[in-house]
Amino acid sequence: MGPLGALLGLIAGIFLPVPIAGPLVGAFGGAVLAEHLATGKKGKEALRAGTGAVVGTILGTMAEFIIALVMAAIIVLALLT
């Protein structure tokens, strides 16, 4: 249930007034809340789910950014040759 909570929290976090931190806070809160409510996990176990959601979101965003840079470099090189 943690990933579903993280996804819903991430979507809800988009509407928070803090542009970058909003989705991260939403993903963390959603994962922690879903783990706590659905499985009854408390404390460190629920926080691990939230931490994993934030780390996964950050790493996924970094991977997308790197792929976009590679694609842009390929296009620029193709146009220059």
C-alpha positions, 0 to 999 in steps of 0.5 A: 500500500506504500507505493499507492499512498506515495503516488497519491501523495505525490499527485496531491503534493503538486498542488502545494504552494512549495514547487519542488518540495511539495511533491516530495513532502506529499510522496513521503506523507502519502507513503507513511500514512498508507503504510500506517493505515493499511498495514498497521506499521508504526514508527520506523517501519512506516518512516522507511516507506516514506524515505524510500518514496522520496529517494525513489522520486529523487533518483527517478527525476535525476534519471529522467534529467540525464536521459533528456540531456543525452537526447538533447546532445544527440539532436545537437550533434545530429544537427551539426553534422 
